[in-house]
Amino acid sequence: MAGILVIAEAVDGALAPISGELIGAAKKLGGTVTALVAGNEALAQQLISAGADNAIAATNSALADGTADAYVPAVQAALAQTGADVVLLGQTSLGRDLGPALAFKLGTAVAMDCVELKLDGGKLRATRSAYGGNARAEVGFRNSPAIATVKAKSFDAPEGAAGSGSVSSIDAAGTPRVRVTGTSKAETTGIRIEDAPVVVSGGRGLGDADAFKQLEALADLLKGATGASRAACDLGWYPPSQQVGLTGKTVSPNLYIAVAISGASQHMAGMAGSKNIVAINKDADANMVKVSKFAIIEDYKKIVPALIEEIKKLA
Ligand SMILES: Cc1cc2nc3c(=O)[nH]c(=O)nc-3n(C[C@H](O)[C@H](O)[C@H](O)COP(=O)(O)OP(=O)(O)OC[C@H]3O[C@@H](n4cnc5c(N)ncnc54)[C@H](O)[C@@H]3O)c2cc1C
């Protein structure tokens, strides 16, 4: 394989977490990893520190708005420079637009929202959810470069792996046909669920919205965030912004405590990457119990207050 081109992203002058995750995914595949970011060479240098073998600063200011029109010629120039036969993007607002636009322009294909990547005979194979999260499809590519967008939190950034490669710059850019009139940040209070080392999530089995107060108390003690299944969000018990799963947030905390959540495939799609899963469920046959490292088979109303008391004693 000739190499992998990662399309990194930055927010407020610093690399976005997806950039490290993409570099981690690329390094797992092997081959030379070149990462491109819109911005100056100092920003591109951060990609080397994040583990990329080489970095390219795409300096044209037309890229600032993150439109596919502007990015396509920049990526084409980077491909000409690197000869990469795999392009990885995040499943972000940029990647969702740029992946298909790039595939069309290059006469190749894109696999969207991938959660696993591997090489088979030197060719990329990508795994993604299918049939509303009830199945996983593995897809291959006939043409080069193979393009894949990667779901957030599906891969870890490389640990302490600062590369020593070179930084170059390109000025290519297209003319955007859309104009971005403004952007706004989603409001969050406390720690973002995607970044929390501990997530305590509740499901339909909680019985009512009030029970989430207990989960919030437990999450606070563990310095974590509170999440919910879609069933609980649909019932209006918890904000949709905290929904975990296929159509919600993807999380990969050190500890995921699933309280009264059955473990439907669509929920698992958002938290299966958690390092340690603890299930609190009345049903010993629930899927969440089966995939958990530790399970407590009991009514959560007995367990959660007891856990809170015990953790308070340790504090
Ligand atoms: C296209 C599509 C996308 C979807 N996206 C998502 C998504 O992003 N996220 C998501 O979560 N779901 C999603 N779903 C819905 C998903 O299929 C499930 O319906 C949902 O996850 C079920 O939520 P739940 O586990 O909270 O509820 P249930 O499946 O009803 O499970 C409740 C659990 O609580 C347990 N329980 C009951 N009482 C107690 C008690 N007192 N103490 C302890 N345990 C108790 C039960 O044993 C059971 O295991 C999606 C579905 C589709 C079709």
The ligand as a Tripos MOL2 file, in Angstrom:
@<TRIPOS>MOLECULE
LIG
   53    58     1     0     0
SMALL
NO_CHARGES

@<TRIPOS>ATOM
      1 C1        -32.9770    3.2220   13.3310 C.3       1 LIG1
      2 C2        -32.9560    3.0840   14.8340 C.ar      1 LIG1
      3 C3        -32.0240    3.8510   15.5340 C.ar      1 LIG1
      4 C4        -31.9740    3.7320   16.9340 C.ar      1 LIG1
      5 N1        -31.0210    4.4740   17.6220 N.ar      1 LIG1
      6 C5        -30.9030    4.2880   18.9380 C.ar      1 LIG1
      7 C6        -29.8900    4.9820   19.6710 C.ar      1 LIG1
      8 O1        -29.1280    5.8060   19.1420 O.2       1 LIG1
      9 N2        -29.7930    4.7460   21.0080 N.ar      1 LIG1
     10 C7        -30.6090    3.8550   21.6660 C.ar      1 LIG1
     11 O2        -30.4550    3.6890   22.8910 O.2       1 LIG1
     12 N3        -31.5790    3.2090   21.0050 N.ar      1 LIG1
     13 C8        -31.7540    3.4120   19.6630 C.ar      1 LIG1
     14 N4        -32.7660    2.7690   19.0110 N.ar      1 LIG1
     15 C9        -33.7790    2.0470   19.8180 C.3       1 LIG1
     16 C10       -33.3260    0.6670   20.2510 C.3       1 LIG1
     17 O3        -33.6470   -0.2820   19.2420 O.3       1 LIG1
     18 C11       -34.0430    0.2350   21.5630 C.3       1 LIG1
     19 O4        -35.4390    0.3190   21.3820 O.3       1 LIG1
     20 C12       -33.6610    1.0890   22.7880 C.3       1 LIG1
     21 O5        -32.2630    1.1940   22.8950 O.3       1 LIG1
     22 C13       -34.2360    0.4480   24.0540 C.3       1 LIG1
     23 O6        -33.9760    1.2860   25.1340 O.3       1 LIG1
     24 P1        -33.8810    0.7080   26.6170 P.3       1 LIG1
     25 O7        -32.8080   -0.3250   26.6970 O.co2     1 LIG1
     26 O8        -33.7950    1.8810   27.5120 O.co2     1 LIG1
     27 O9        -35.3360    0.0620   26.8210 O.3       1 LIG1
     28 P2        -35.8010   -1.4390   26.9130 P.3       1 LIG1
     29 O10       -35.3370   -2.2180   25.7450 O.co2     1 LIG1
     30 O11       -37.2530   -1.3870   27.2030 O.co2     1 LIG1
     31 O12       -35.0210   -2.0260   28.1580 O.3       1 LIG1
     32 C14       -35.2920   -1.7030   29.4880 C.3       1 LIG1
     33 C15       -34.3890   -2.5530   30.3700 C.3       1 LIG1
     34 O13       -34.5830   -2.1690   31.7210 O.3       1 LIG1
     35 C16       -34.5640   -3.3350   32.5340 C.3       1 LIG1
     36 N5        -35.2930   -2.9800   33.7610 N.ar      1 LIG1
     37 C17       -36.6350   -2.7430   33.8990 C.ar      1 LIG1
     38 N6        -36.9020   -2.3730   35.1600 N.ar      1 LIG1
     39 C18       -35.7480   -2.3990   35.8420 C.ar      1 LIG1
     40 C19       -35.3850   -2.1110   37.1910 C.ar      1 LIG1
     41 N7        -36.2940   -1.6780   38.0770 N.pl3     1 LIG1
     42 N8        -34.0920   -2.2560   37.5550 N.ar      1 LIG1
     43 C20       -33.1690   -2.6790   36.6730 C.ar      1 LIG1
     44 N9        -33.4460   -2.9650   35.3770 N.ar      1 LIG1
     45 C21       -34.7210   -2.8000   34.9620 C.ar      1 LIG1
     46 C22       -35.2100   -4.3950   31.6910 C.3       1 LIG1
     47 O14       -34.8300   -5.6840   32.1270 O.3       1 LIG1
     48 C23       -34.6690   -4.0600   30.3000 C.3       1 LIG1
     49 O15       -33.4510   -4.7560   30.0590 O.3       1 LIG1
     50 C24       -32.8500    2.8620   17.6200 C.ar      1 LIG1
     51 C25       -33.7690    2.1060   16.8910 C.ar      1 LIG1
     52 C26       -33.8260    2.2140   15.5230 C.ar      1 LIG1
     53 C27       -34.8020    1.3750   14.7680 C.3       1 LIG1
@<TRIPOS>BOND
     1     1     2 1
     2     2     3 ar
     3     2    52 ar
     4     3     4 ar
     5     4     5 ar
     6     4    50 ar
     7     5     6 ar
     8     6     7 ar
     9     6    13 1
    10     7     8 2
    11     7     9 ar
    12     9    10 ar
    13    10    11 2
    14    10    12 ar
    15    12    13 ar
    16    13    14 ar
    17    14    15 1
    18    14    50 ar
    19    15    16 1
    20    16    17 1
    21    16    18 1
    22    18    19 1
    23    18    20 1
    24    20    21 1
    25    20    22 1
    26    22    23 1
    27    23    24 1
    28    24    25 2
    29    24    26 1
    30    24    27 1
    31    27    28 1
    32    28    29 2
    33    28    30 1
    34    28    31 1
    35    31    32 1
    36    32    33 1
    37    33    34 1
    38    33    48 1
    39    34    35 1
    40    35    36 1
    41    35    46 1
    42    36    37 ar
    43    36    45 ar
    44    37    38 ar
    45    38    39 ar
    46    39    40 ar
    47    39    45 ar
    48    40    41 1
    49    40    42 ar
    50    42    43 ar
    51    43    44 ar
    52    44    45 ar
    53    46    47 1
    54    46    48 1
    55    48    49 1
    56    50    51 ar
    57    51    52 ar
    58    52    53 1
@<TRIPOS>SUBSTRUCTURE
     1 LIG1         1 GROUP 0 **** ****
